Every structure is written in structure tokens, then in C-alpha cells.
Amino acid sequence: MRTLLRRIGSDTRYLVVGFPLSVIWFVLMVAGFSAGTGLVVVFVGLPVLATTLLVARGFADVERRWLPEVLGRPVARPRYRPAPQDAGWFRKMINPLTNGQSWLDLLYGIVAFPISIVTFVFAVVWWAGTILGLTYPLYGWIVYAIPGNDGGLGPLLGLGNSLWVEVVINTVIGVLFAITLSPVVRSAALIQAGLGRALLTGVAELHDRIDDLAEGRAAAVSAEANALRRLERDIHDGPQQRLVSLAMDLSRAQRQLRRDPAGVEQMLGQAITSTRETLDELRALSRGIAPPVLSDRGLAPALAALAGRCTVPVELDVQVEGRFPAAVENSVYFVVAECLTNVAKHSHATICTVTLTRTGDFLMLTIGDDGVGGAHVAKGHGLSGLGDRLKAVDGELAVDSPVGGPTVIVAEVPCG
């Protein structure tokens, strides 16, 4: 009930206080735009238009401060492009004319005026109907006793000229207005605030979305480059060195085949062992890219395979079914693989839990262990790169790992 009353109060304040502001805004915009366009031929109009747009920006900032309270969410403020540093005084003076958002501010000041009249009327009428109707039993006897009063709604509705009839009718009307007060005022506030959001913050939100996409793309490129560098380093330090050694051993065995057959047999045995170790390393490296079990059977079997290979006991709970986009599955798999690798190497944990659930259009991955903690995503640490990889699919990563443990890693990945 308290929340409802607070909402009605904030919506009413927005409509009632916003109405005189919209009147002043409208008058200044129409006057400034008319004068500016009329005088533009003698160059006086340009400074007038620029000043009008600056005034519109000030009014728009006031409106933008009110919008979060009505909409229940923060709104972005547009970035007004400043004049070049080496620009002259005239270029700096008319700089508002070059900002598209400044013209949207002016447009809102003109368009919002008729809408604010309608929403203001609705708010005032419904509040008046509620207050006057519900309080009629307190002042109705005064109205009824006025000389020359032939009755109110009672005779009009054929119910007789009686004070009690008037009290009942007006009280019922007040109750009806009170019941519908919240949805009517709320709808009026949302209509006006929706227009404000579209014209005063729409471009800014679009720019923010573009920036987020650019950041995600850059994060994807960075994550891919880091993964390729690590893969190249691992191949160079492991399988490549083993293959070079294997080639040298086989060449030496070929030269000694006739002179020392027993020694050649021993060298071939070492070569076979080295070949198997190289194959094991290549399989381990391929798991960090995209294992066949993930491509063929999906996340649950792939995560089960990861859990089975981990040297720390893993409790796996996968509560999702079906397949997801390849980028989503690869990201989830990579996060689990990297985290389990760090658990095995650094955590000194005795148990690890991996839980994968779906909440709406998001996959929620939770990985925890009872180890020594101290994990974070800073560069140079085991979890480095996971955040960038998740940003590439609009995901997020949160790490809670105080020194002494336990560690909880939560990844949120869109899957809708």
C-alpha cells in the first residue's frame, strides 16, 4: 500500500509540476525558433537559434532527471558534441546547431505541450473527483443549505431531493474515482515519460548500445587473440618439441639400424612412448578449442567429460536440456574447462561444484570450491580472459574468492 501511494504521489508530481514547465518550454521554443528562422537572413538568427537550443538543453536535462523516477529505470544522457578546440568564436557560438540531439530537445518542447495538457487535465480531474467525492459527507450539508439550490445529482437522476441521496451518490462517485486514480495517473505519466525517453534519451541509449557492441567485439577479438597466442605457445613448448625430438630419434635409429639393432629397438620404444605423450598433449589442447563431444552431444555430456578428467572431485548438476547456439556452448565449456584447470592447479580444494541452470533467456553457471581462494580475473592470473570471452556473447562474469576461500564463480550467458 505504501509503495502504491508513493507511486501515485510521484506520478502526480511529475504531471502537475511538469505542466507549467512544458508551457514555459513551449513558449520559449516557439518564440526562439520563429525569431531565429525569421532573422537568419541577416545572420542574427543563428545566435538566436543557438541560444534557443541551449535553453532547450537545460529544460531537457530537468526532464531527464525526472524520468528515472517515473520509468523506474535509469536513462542515459546524450553526449553533446563540443566545438573543436581550434574553432573561432562564431563556430563555438553556433555549435549547438550542429548537434542533432539539440534539435530533438527543441522538438520535444513543442510536441510535449499538447500531451502535457491532456495528461495534466486527467490528473487534476481524477484527483478532484476523488477528493470532492469522498469528502462530500463533510461539506455537503453546506452546499445543500445554499439558498436557491434545487438539488444536485439526486433530482437529475430521479432519486429525489435529499441530502442523504446526494451524500450517497457523491460518495460512490468518489470511490469510483479513487479506485481508478492509480491506473489513470500512472498511464498518463507513462505516456508523457515515454515520449521524453524516446526524444531525449533514445539517441543516447542507441549510442550506448553501439558502444557496448563495439566493446564486446573488441573483447571477442582480444579473447581470440589471447587464446591463439596461448595455443601457439603450448604447441611450441609441448608437442612441437616432442615431434622435433622424435624426428631426431628416428633419424638416429635409421643410421644405427645395421650397426646396433638392440639399441635401435630401445630407441624405437622411446619414440613410441614420446608419440603417445604427444598425442595426449594434442588431445588436451584440442579440448580447449571445441571437443567433438560438445559439437555432437551438447553441454551436459561435454561438462561431464570435463568433470571426469579433473583431479579434484567434481559434483556436476546440469539442469538444462537441448542445444544452444555454438558460441554460447563454447563459451560455457571454455569457462568450466579453465576454472576446473585452475581448481586442480592452485586451489588445494577437496571438492568442486559445477551447476548450470537456465533462468529466462540466460544460462547461469556457478562454479565453487572449498580451496584457499585468492582467485581473480586480473591479467597474469588463471582466470584472465574469461571476462573477455563472455563479453563476446554479451555475458558477464563475477568472481568471489577471498583469501582463505571458498571460491564462487558465476557466469551469466544470454541464450535466448
C-alpha positions as a Markdown table, in Angstrom:
| # | Residue | x | y | z |
|---|---|---|---|---|
| 1 | Met | 0.0 | 0.0 | 0.0 |
| 2 | Arg | 2.8 | 2.4 | 0.9 |
| 3 | Thr | 4.5 | 1.6 | -2.5 |
| 4 | Leu | 1.3 | 2.3 | -4.3 |
| 5 | Leu | 0.8 | 5.6 | -2.6 |
| 6 | Arg | 4.4 | 6.6 | -3.3 |
| 7 | Arg | 3.9 | 5.7 | -6.9 |
| 8 | Ile | 0.7 | 7.8 | -7.2 |
| 9 | Gly | 2.4 | 10.7 | -5.5 |
| 10 | Ser | 5.5 | 10.7 | -7.8 |
| 11 | Asp | 3.4 | 10.3 | -10.9 |
| 12 | Thr | 1.1 | 13.2 | -9.9 |
| 13 | Arg | 4.0 | 15.4 | -9.0 |
| 14 | Tyr | 5.6 | 14.7 | -12.4 |
| 15 | Leu | 2.4 | 15.6 | -14.3 |
| 16 | Val | 1.4 | 18.6 | -12.2 |
| 17 | Val | 4.8 | 20.2 | -11.9 |
| 18 | Gly | 5.7 | 19.3 | -15.4 |
| 19 | Phe | 2.7 | 21.1 | -16.9 |
| 20 | Pro | 3.8 | 24.7 | -16.2 |
| 21 | Leu | 7.4 | 23.7 | -17.2 |
| 22 | Ser | 6.1 | 22.4 | -20.5 |
| 23 | Val | 4.1 | 25.7 | -21.0 |
| 24 | Ile | 7.2 | 27.8 | -20.5 |
| 25 | Trp | 9.3 | 25.4 | -22.6 |
| 26 | Phe | 6.8 | 25.5 | -25.4 |
| 27 | Val | 6.6 | 29.3 | -25.4 |
| 28 | Leu | 10.3 | 29.8 | -25.4 |
| 29 | Met | 10.9 | 27.2 | -28.1 |
| 30 | Val | 8.2 | 28.6 | -30.5 |
| 31 | Ala | 9.3 | 32.2 | -29.9 |
| 32 | Gly | 13.0 | 31.4 | -30.2 |
| 33 | Phe | 12.6 | 29.2 | -33.3 |
| 34 | Ser | 10.3 | 31.7 | -35.0 |
| 35 | Ala | 12.6 | 34.7 | -34.3 |
| 36 | Gly | 15.7 | 32.7 | -35.2 |
| 37 | Thr | 14.4 | 31.5 | -38.6 |
| 38 | Gly | 13.0 | 34.9 | -39.4 |
| 39 | Leu | 16.2 | 36.7 | -38.8 |
| 40 | Val | 18.6 | 34.1 | -40.2 |
| 41 | Val | 18.9 | 36.1 | -43.4 |
| 42 | Val | 20.7 | 38.8 | -41.5 |
| 43 | Phe | 22.9 | 36.4 | -39.5 |
| 44 | Val | 21.3 | 37.5 | -36.3 |
| 45 | Gly | 19.0 | 34.5 | -36.4 |
| 46 | Leu | 21.9 | 32.0 | -36.0 |
| 47 | Pro | 22.8 | 33.2 | -32.5 |
| 48 | Val | 19.1 | 33.3 | -31.5 |
| 49 | Leu | 18.6 | 29.7 | -32.7 |
| 50 | Ala | 21.8 | 28.6 | -30.9 |
| 51 | Thr | 20.6 | 30.3 | -27.7 |
| 52 | Thr | 17.2 | 28.6 | -28.1 |
| 53 | Leu | 18.8 | 25.2 | -28.4 |
| 54 | Leu | 20.9 | 25.8 | -25.3 |
| 55 | Val | 17.7 | 26.8 | -23.4 |
| 56 | Ala | 16.1 | 23.6 | -24.7 |
| 57 | Arg | 19.0 | 21.6 | -23.5 |
| 58 | Gly | 18.6 | 23.0 | -20.0 |
| 59 | Phe | 14.9 | 22.1 | -19.9 |
| 60 | Ala | 15.7 | 18.7 | -21.3 |
| 61 | Asp | 18.2 | 18.0 | -18.5 |
| 62 | Val | 15.5 | 18.8 | -16.0 |
| 63 | Glu | 13.1 | 16.4 | -17.7 |
| 64 | Arg | 15.8 | 13.7 | -17.9 |
| 65 | Arg | 16.3 | 13.9 | -14.1 |
| 66 | Trp | 12.6 | 13.2 | -13.6 |
| 67 | Leu | 12.3 | 10.3 | -16.0 |
| 68 | Pro | 14.1 | 7.6 | -13.8 |
| 69 | Glu | 11.6 | 8.1 | -11.0 |
| 70 | Val | 8.6 | 7.6 | -13.4 |
| 71 | Leu | 10.1 | 4.9 | -15.6 |
| 72 | Gly | 11.7 | 3.0 | -12.7 |
| 73 | Arg | 15.0 | 2.7 | -14.6 |
| 74 | Pro | 18.0 | 4.9 | -15.3 |
| 75 | Val | 18.2 | 6.8 | -18.5 |
| 76 | Ala | 21.2 | 7.9 | -20.5 |
| 77 | Arg | 22.2 | 11.5 | -21.0 |
| 78 | Pro | 23.2 | 12.3 | -24.6 |
| 79 | Arg | 26.7 | 13.4 | -25.3 |
| 80 | Tyr | 26.5 | 16.8 | -26.9 |
| 81 | Arg | 29.5 | 17.2 | -29.2 |
| 82 | Pro | 31.7 | 20.2 | -28.2 |
| 83 | Ala | 33.1 | 22.6 | -30.7 |
| 84 | Pro | 36.7 | 21.9 | -32.0 |
| 85 | Gln | 39.3 | 23.4 | -29.8 |
| 86 | Asp | 40.8 | 25.5 | -32.6 |
| 87 | Ala | 37.4 | 26.8 | -33.7 |
| 88 | Gly | 36.7 | 30.5 | -33.8 |
| 89 | Trp | 34.2 | 32.4 | -31.6 |
| 90 | Phe | 31.5 | 32.2 | -34.2 |
| 91 | Arg | 31.9 | 28.5 | -34.7 |
| 92 | Lys | 31.7 | 27.9 | -31.0 |
| 93 | Met | 28.7 | 30.2 | -30.7 |
| 94 | Ile | 26.6 | 28.3 | -33.3 |
| 95 | Asn | 27.9 | 24.8 | -32.1 |
| 96 | Pro | 24.5 | 23.8 | -30.7 |
| 97 | Leu | 23.1 | 24.0 | -34.3 |
| 98 | Thr | 25.4 | 21.1 | -35.2 |
| 99 | Asn | 24.1 | 18.7 | -32.5 |
| 100 | Gly | 21.2 | 16.6 | -33.6 |
| 101 | Gln | 20.1 | 16.0 | -30.0 |
| 102 | Ser | 19.7 | 19.7 | -29.5 |
| 103 | Trp | 17.1 | 19.8 | -32.2 |
| 104 | Leu | 15.3 | 16.8 | -30.6 |
| 105 | Asp | 15.3 | 18.8 | -27.3 |
| 106 | Leu | 13.6 | 21.6 | -29.1 |
| 107 | Leu | 11.1 | 19.2 | -30.8 |
| 108 | Tyr | 10.2 | 17.7 | -27.5 |
| 109 | Gly | 9.5 | 21.1 | -26.0 |
| 110 | Ile | 7.0 | 21.7 | -28.8 |
| 111 | Val | 5.4 | 18.2 | -29.1 |
| 112 | Ala | 5.1 | 17.6 | -25.4 |
| 113 | Phe | 3.0 | 20.7 | -24.8 |
| 114 | Pro | -0.4 | 19.4 | -26.1 |
| 115 | Ile | 0.3 | 16.0 | -24.5 |
| 116 | Ser | 1.1 | 17.6 | -21.1 |
| 117 | Ile | -2.2 | 19.5 | -21.3 |
| 118 | Val | -4.2 | 16.2 | -21.7 |
| 119 | Thr | -2.2 | 14.4 | -19.0 |
| 120 | Phe | -2.5 | 17.3 | -16.6 |
| 121 | Val | -6.2 | 17.5 | -17.1 |
| 122 | Phe | -6.7 | 13.8 | -16.4 |
| 123 | Ala | -4.6 | 14.0 | -13.3 |
| 124 | Val | -6.5 | 17.1 | -12.0 |
| 125 | Val | -9.9 | 15.7 | -12.8 |
| 126 | Trp | -9.3 | 12.3 | -11.2 |
| 127 | Trp | -7.8 | 13.9 | -8.1 |
| 128 | Ala | -10.7 | 16.4 | -7.9 |
| 129 | Gly | -13.2 | 13.6 | -8.3 |
| 130 | Thr | -11.6 | 11.5 | -5.7 |
| 131 | Ile | -11.2 | 14.3 | -3.1 |
| 132 | Leu | -14.5 | 16.0 | -3.7 |
| 133 | Gly | -16.5 | 12.8 | -3.8 |
| 134 | Leu | -15.0 | 11.2 | -0.7 |
| 135 | Thr | -15.2 | 14.4 | 1.4 |
| 136 | Tyr | -18.8 | 15.3 | 0.3 |
| 137 | Pro | -20.2 | 14.0 | 3.6 |
| 138 | Leu | -18.2 | 16.7 | 5.4 |
| 139 | Tyr | -19.3 | 19.7 | 3.3 |
| 140 | Gly | -22.4 | 18.5 | 1.5 |
| 141 | Trp | -24.8 | 19.9 | 4.1 |
| 142 | Ile | -23.3 | 23.4 | 3.4 |
| 143 | Val | -23.9 | 23.0 | -0.3 |
| 144 | Tyr | -27.4 | 21.6 | 0.3 |
| 145 | Ala | -28.3 | 24.6 | 2.5 |
| 146 | Ile | -27.3 | 27.2 | 0.0 |
| 147 | Pro | -30.5 | 29.3 | -0.8 |
| 148 | Gly | -31.8 | 28.7 | -4.3 |
| 149 | Asn | -30.1 | 25.3 | -4.5 |
| 150 | Asp | -32.5 | 23.0 | -6.3 |
| 151 | Gly | -30.5 | 19.8 | -5.5 |
| 152 | Gly | -27.6 | 18.2 | -7.3 |
| 153 | Leu | -27.4 | 14.8 | -8.9 |
| 154 | Gly | -30.4 | 13.3 | -6.9 |
| 155 | Pro | -33.2 | 15.1 | -8.8 |
| 156 | Leu | -31.2 | 14.8 | -12.1 |
| 157 | Leu | -31.2 | 11.0 | -11.7 |
| 158 | Gly | -34.8 | 10.9 | -10.4 |
| 159 | Leu | -33.8 | 9.9 | -6.9 |
| 160 | Gly | -35.3 | 12.8 | -5.1 |
| 161 | Asn | -34.0 | 16.0 | -3.5 |
| 162 | Ser | -32.4 | 14.7 | -0.3 |
| 163 | Leu | -29.2 | 15.4 | 1.5 |
| 164 | Trp | -28.6 | 11.7 | 2.1 |
| 165 | Val | -29.2 | 10.9 | -1.5 |
| 166 | Glu | -26.6 | 13.5 | -2.5 |
| 167 | Val | -24.1 | 12.1 | 0.0 |
| 168 | Val | -24.5 | 8.5 | -1.2 |
| 169 | Ile | -24.3 | 9.5 | -4.9 |
| 170 | Asn | -21.2 | 11.7 | -4.5 |
| 171 | Thr | -19.5 | 9.2 | -2.2 |
| 172 | Val | -20.0 | 6.4 | -4.8 |
| 173 | Ile | -18.6 | 8.7 | -7.5 |
| 174 | Gly | -15.6 | 9.5 | -5.2 |
| 175 | Val | -15.0 | 5.8 | -4.6 |
| 176 | Leu | -15.0 | 5.1 | -8.4 |
| 177 | Phe | -12.5 | 7.9 | -9.0 |
| 178 | Ala | -10.4 | 6.7 | -6.1 |
| 179 | Ile | -10.3 | 3.1 | -7.5 |
| 180 | Thr | -9.3 | 4.3 | -11.0 |
| 181 | Leu | -6.9 | 7.0 | -9.8 |
| 182 | Ser | -3.8 | 4.9 | -9.8 |
| 183 | Pro | -4.1 | 3.4 | -13.3 |
| 184 | Val | -5.3 | 6.6 | -14.8 |
| 185 | Val | -2.5 | 8.8 | -13.3 |
| 186 | Arg | 0.1 | 6.0 | -14.0 |
| 187 | Ser | -0.9 | 5.7 | -17.6 |
| 188 | Ala | -0.8 | 9.5 | -18.1 |
| 189 | Ala | 2.7 | 9.7 | -16.6 |
| 190 | Leu | 4.0 | 6.8 | -18.7 |
| 191 | Ile | 2.7 | 8.3 | -21.9 |
| 192 | Gln | 4.4 | 11.6 | -21.2 |
| 193 | Ala | 7.6 | 10.0 | -19.9 |
| 194 | Gly | 7.7 | 7.5 | -22.8 |
| 195 | Leu | 7.8 | 10.5 | -25.2 |
| 196 | Gly | 10.5 | 12.1 | -23.2 |
| 197 | Arg | 12.6 | 8.9 | -23.2 |
| 198 | Ala | 12.2 | 8.5 | -27.0 |
| 199 | Leu | 13.2 | 12.0 | -27.9 |
| 200 | Leu | 15.5 | 13.0 | -25.0 |
| 201 | Thr | 17.4 | 9.7 | -24.3 |
| 202 | Gly | 16.8 | 7.5 | -27.3 |
| 203 | Val | 19.8 | 8.6 | -29.3 |
| 204 | Ala | 22.0 | 8.3 | -26.1 |
| 205 | Glu | 20.7 | 4.7 | -25.5 |
| 206 | Leu | 21.4 | 3.8 | -29.1 |
| 207 | His | 25.0 | 5.2 | -28.8 |
| 208 | Asp | 25.5 | 3.3 | -25.5 |
| 209 | Arg | 24.3 | 0.1 | -27.2 |
| 210 | Ile | 26.6 | 0.7 | -30.1 |
| 211 | Asp | 29.5 | 1.3 | -27.6 |
| 212 | Asp | 28.6 | -2.0 | -25.8 |
| 213 | Leu | 28.6 | -3.9 | -29.1 |
| 214 | Ala | 32.0 | -2.3 | -30.0 |
| 215 | Glu | 33.3 | -3.2 | -26.6 |
| 216 | Gly | 32.0 | -6.8 | -27.0 |
| 217 | Arg | 33.6 | -7.1 | -30.4 |
| 218 | Ala | 36.9 | -5.8 | -29.1 |
| 219 | Ala | 36.7 | -8.2 | -26.2 |
| 220 | Ala | 36.0 | -11.1 | -28.6 |
| 221 | Val | 39.0 | -10.2 | -30.7 |
| 222 | Ser | 41.2 | -9.8 | -27.6 |
| 223 | Ala | 40.0 | -13.2 | -26.2 |
| 224 | Glu | 40.5 | -14.9 | -29.5 |
| 225 | Ala | 44.0 | -13.4 | -29.9 |
| 226 | Asn | 44.9 | -14.4 | -26.4 |
| 227 | Ala | 43.6 | -17.9 | -27.0 |
| 228 | Leu | 45.6 | -18.3 | -30.2 |
| 229 | Arg | 48.8 | -17.0 | -28.6 |
| 230 | Arg | 48.3 | -19.4 | -25.7 |
| 231 | Leu | 47.6 | -22.3 | -28.1 |
| 232 | Glu | 50.7 | -21.4 | -30.1 |
| 233 | Arg | 52.8 | -21.2 | -27.0 |
| 234 | Asp | 51.5 | -24.5 | -25.7 |
| 235 | Ile | 52.1 | -26.3 | -29.0 |
| 236 | His | 55.6 | -24.8 | -29.3 |
| 237 | Asp | 56.5 | -25.8 | -25.8 |
| 238 | Gly | 54.9 | -29.2 | -25.8 |
| 239 | Pro | 54.0 | -31.2 | -29.0 |
| 240 | Gln | 56.3 | -29.3 | -31.3 |
| 241 | Gln | 59.4 | -30.0 | -29.1 |
| 242 | Arg | 58.4 | -33.6 | -28.7 |
| 243 | Leu | 57.9 | -34.0 | -32.5 |
| 244 | Val | 61.4 | -32.5 | -33.2 |
| 245 | Ser | 62.9 | -34.9 | -30.6 |
| 246 | Leu | 61.0 | -37.8 | -32.2 |
| 247 | Ala | 62.3 | -36.9 | -35.7 |
| 248 | Met | 65.9 | -36.8 | -34.4 |
| 249 | Asp | 65.5 | -40.1 | -32.6 |
| 250 | Leu | 64.1 | -41.8 | -35.7 |
| 251 | Ser | 66.9 | -40.4 | -37.9 |
| 252 | Arg | 69.5 | -41.7 | -35.4 |
| 253 | Ala | 67.7 | -45.1 | -35.3 |
| 254 | Gln | 67.8 | -45.2 | -39.1 |
| 255 | Arg | 71.6 | -44.6 | -39.1 |
| 256 | Gln | 72.2 | -47.3 | -36.4 |
| 257 | Leu | 69.8 | -49.9 | -37.8 |
| 258 | Arg | 72.6 | -52.2 | -39.1 |
| 259 | Arg | 75.3 | -51.5 | -36.6 |
| 260 | Asp | 73.3 | -51.8 | -33.3 |
| 261 | Pro | 69.9 | -53.4 | -33.8 |
| 262 | Ala | 69.3 | -53.8 | -30.0 |
| 263 | Gly | 70.0 | -50.1 | -29.5 |
| 264 | Val | 67.6 | -49.2 | -32.3 |
| 265 | Glu | 64.9 | -51.3 | -30.6 |
| 266 | Gln | 65.3 | -49.3 | -27.4 |
| 267 | Met | 65.2 | -46.0 | -29.4 |
| 268 | Leu | 62.0 | -47.1 | -31.2 |
| 269 | Gly | 60.4 | -47.9 | -27.8 |
| 270 | Gln | 61.2 | -44.4 | -26.6 |
| 271 | Ala | 59.9 | -42.9 | -29.9 |
| 272 | Ile | 56.6 | -44.8 | -29.4 |
| 273 | Thr | 56.3 | -43.5 | -25.8 |
| 274 | Ser | 57.0 | -40.0 | -27.0 |
| 275 | Thr | 54.4 | -40.3 | -29.7 |
| 276 | Arg | 51.7 | -41.3 | -27.2 |
| 277 | Glu | 52.6 | -38.4 | -24.9 |
| 278 | Thr | 52.4 | -36.0 | -27.8 |
| 279 | Leu | 49.0 | -37.4 | -28.8 |
| 280 | Asp | 47.8 | -36.9 | -25.2 |
| 281 | Glu | 49.0 | -33.3 | -25.2 |
| 282 | Leu | 47.4 | -32.6 | -28.5 |
| 283 | Arg | 44.1 | -34.1 | -27.2 |
| 284 | Ala | 44.4 | -31.9 | -24.1 |
| 285 | Leu | 44.9 | -28.8 | -26.2 |
| 286 | Ser | 42.0 | -29.6 | -28.5 |
| 287 | Arg | 39.7 | -29.8 | -25.6 |
| 288 | Gly | 40.3 | -26.1 | -25.0 |
| 289 | Ile | 39.0 | -25.3 | -28.6 |
| 290 | Ala | 35.9 | -27.3 | -29.3 |
| 291 | Pro | 35.8 | -31.0 | -28.4 |
| 292 | Pro | 33.8 | -33.4 | -30.6 |
| 293 | Val | 31.6 | -34.4 | -27.7 |
| 294 | Leu | 30.4 | -30.8 | -27.3 |
| 295 | Ser | 29.7 | -30.5 | -31.0 |
| 296 | Asp | 28.0 | -33.8 | -31.3 |
| 297 | Arg | 26.1 | -34.2 | -28.0 |
| 298 | Gly | 25.9 | -30.8 | -26.3 |
| 299 | Leu | 26.8 | -29.2 | -23.0 |
| 300 | Ala | 25.8 | -31.9 | -20.5 |
| 301 | Pro | 28.0 | -34.7 | -21.8 |
| 302 | Ala | 30.9 | -32.3 | -22.5 |
| 303 | Leu | 30.8 | -30.9 | -19.0 |
| 304 | Ala | 30.5 | -34.5 | -17.6 |
| 305 | Ala | 33.7 | -35.3 | -19.5 |
| 306 | Leu | 35.5 | -32.3 | -18.1 |
| 307 | Ala | 34.4 | -33.2 | -14.6 |
| 308 | Gly | 35.6 | -36.8 | -15.0 |
| 309 | Arg | 39.1 | -35.7 | -16.0 |
| 310 | Cys | 39.5 | -33.2 | -13.2 |
| 311 | Thr | 41.9 | -34.4 | -10.5 |
| 312 | Val | 39.6 | -32.8 | -7.8 |
| 313 | Pro | 36.2 | -34.5 | -7.2 |
| 314 | Val | 33.5 | -32.5 | -9.0 |
| 315 | Glu | 29.8 | -32.5 | -8.2 |
| 316 | Leu | 28.1 | -31.7 | -11.5 |
| 317 | Asp | 24.5 | -30.5 | -11.7 |
| 318 | Val | 23.3 | -29.7 | -15.2 |
| 319 | Gln | 19.6 | -28.6 | -15.2 |
| 320 | Val | 19.3 | -27.6 | -18.9 |
| 321 | Glu | 18.2 | -29.7 | -21.9 |
| 322 | Gly | 18.5 | -29.2 | -25.6 |
| 323 | Arg | 21.1 | -27.4 | -27.6 |
| 324 | Phe | 22.1 | -23.8 | -27.7 |
| 325 | Pro | 24.0 | -21.6 | -30.2 |
| 326 | Ala | 27.5 | -22.8 | -30.8 |
| 327 | Ala | 29.1 | -19.6 | -29.4 |
| 328 | Val | 27.1 | -20.0 | -26.2 |
| 329 | Glu | 28.0 | -23.6 | -25.7 |
| 330 | Asn | 31.7 | -23.0 | -26.5 |
| 331 | Ser | 31.8 | -20.1 | -24.0 |
| 332 | Val | 30.3 | -22.1 | -21.2 |
| 333 | Tyr | 32.5 | -25.1 | -21.9 |
| 334 | Phe | 35.6 | -22.8 | -22.0 |
| 335 | Val | 34.7 | -21.2 | -18.7 |
| 336 | Val | 34.2 | -24.6 | -17.0 |
| 337 | Ala | 37.4 | -26.0 | -18.5 |
| 338 | Glu | 39.5 | -23.0 | -17.4 |
| 339 | Cys | 38.0 | -22.9 | -13.9 |
| 340 | Leu | 38.5 | -26.7 | -13.3 |
| 341 | Thr | 42.1 | -26.4 | -14.6 |
| 342 | Asn | 42.7 | -23.6 | -12.0 |
| 343 | Val | 41.0 | -25.6 | -9.3 |
| 344 | Ala | 43.2 | -28.6 | -10.0 |
| 345 | Lys | 46.4 | -26.5 | -10.1 |
| 346 | His | 46.0 | -23.8 | -7.5 |
| 347 | Ser | 43.0 | -24.2 | -5.2 |
| 348 | His | 44.1 | -27.1 | -3.0 |
| 349 | Ala | 40.4 | -27.9 | -2.8 |
| 350 | Thr | 38.9 | -31.2 | -1.8 |
| 351 | Ile | 35.6 | -30.7 | -3.7 |
| 352 | Cys | 34.3 | -28.6 | -6.5 |
| 353 | Thr | 30.7 | -28.0 | -7.6 |
| 354 | Val | 29.5 | -27.1 | -11.1 |
| 355 | Thr | 25.9 | -26.0 | -11.6 |
| 356 | Leu | 24.3 | -25.0 | -14.8 |
| 357 | Thr | 20.7 | -23.7 | -14.9 |
| 358 | Arg | 18.5 | -21.6 | -17.1 |
| 359 | Thr | 16.7 | -18.5 | -15.9 |
| 360 | Gly | 14.6 | -17.0 | -18.6 |
| 361 | Asp | 16.8 | -16.2 | -21.6 |
| 362 | Phe | 20.1 | -16.7 | -19.6 |
| 363 | Leu | 22.3 | -19.6 | -18.7 |
| 364 | Met | 23.5 | -19.3 | -15.1 |
| 365 | Leu | 26.8 | -21.2 | -14.5 |
| 366 | Thr | 28.1 | -21.4 | -10.9 |
| 367 | Ile | 31.4 | -23.0 | -10.0 |
| 368 | Gly | 32.5 | -23.3 | -6.4 |
| 369 | Asp | 35.3 | -24.9 | -4.5 |
| 370 | Asp | 36.5 | -25.2 | -0.8 |
| 371 | Gly | 40.0 | -24.2 | -1.6 |
| 372 | Val | 42.4 | -21.5 | -0.4 |
| 373 | Gly | 40.7 | -18.7 | -2.5 |
| 374 | Gly | 42.5 | -15.7 | -3.9 |
| 375 | Ala | 41.3 | -16.1 | -7.5 |
| 376 | His | 40.5 | -13.1 | -9.6 |
| 377 | Val | 40.4 | -12.1 | -13.3 |
| 378 | Ala | 43.3 | -9.7 | -13.3 |
| 379 | Lys | 45.9 | -10.1 | -16.0 |
| 380 | Gly | 48.5 | -12.7 | -15.2 |
| 381 | His | 46.2 | -14.9 | -13.3 |
| 382 | Gly | 44.4 | -18.1 | -14.3 |
| 383 | Leu | 41.1 | -16.6 | -14.9 |
| 384 | Ser | 42.4 | -13.9 | -17.2 |
| 385 | Gly | 40.5 | -13.8 | -20.5 |
| 386 | Leu | 37.3 | -15.4 | -19.2 |
| 387 | Gly | 35.6 | -12.0 | -18.9 |
| 388 | Asp | 36.5 | -11.0 | -22.4 |
| 389 | Arg | 35.3 | -14.3 | -23.8 |
| 390 | Leu | 31.9 | -13.9 | -22.1 |
| 391 | Lys | 31.6 | -10.3 | -23.3 |
| 392 | Ala | 31.8 | -11.6 | -26.8 |
| 393 | Val | 28.4 | -13.2 | -26.3 |
| 394 | Asp | 27.0 | -10.4 | -24.1 |
| 395 | Gly | 27.7 | -12.4 | -21.0 |
| 396 | Glu | 29.1 | -11.4 | -17.6 |
| 397 | Leu | 31.5 | -13.0 | -15.1 |
| 398 | Ala | 31.6 | -12.4 | -11.3 |
| 399 | Val | 34.3 | -13.9 | -9.0 |
| 400 | Asp | 34.0 | -14.1 | -5.2 |
| 401 | Ser | 37.2 | -15.6 | -3.9 |
| 402 | Pro | 38.5 | -14.1 | -0.6 |
| 403 | Val | 41.9 | -15.3 | 0.7 |
| 404 | Gly | 41.3 | -18.5 | 2.6 |
| 405 | Gly | 38.3 | -19.4 | 0.4 |
| 406 | Pro | 35.9 | -20.5 | -0.5 |
| 407 | Thr | 35.7 | -19.5 | -4.2 |
| 408 | Val | 32.5 | -18.9 | -6.1 |
| 409 | Ile | 32.5 | -18.0 | -9.8 |
| 410 | Val | 29.2 | -17.1 | -11.5 |
| 411 | Ala | 28.9 | -16.7 | -15.3 |
| 412 | Glu | 25.7 | -15.3 | -16.9 |
| 413 | Val | 25.3 | -16.1 | -20.6 |
| 414 | Pro | 22.4 | -15.0 | -22.8 |
| 415 | Cys | 20.9 | -18.0 | -24.6 |
| 416 | Gly | 17.6 | -16.7 | -26.0 |
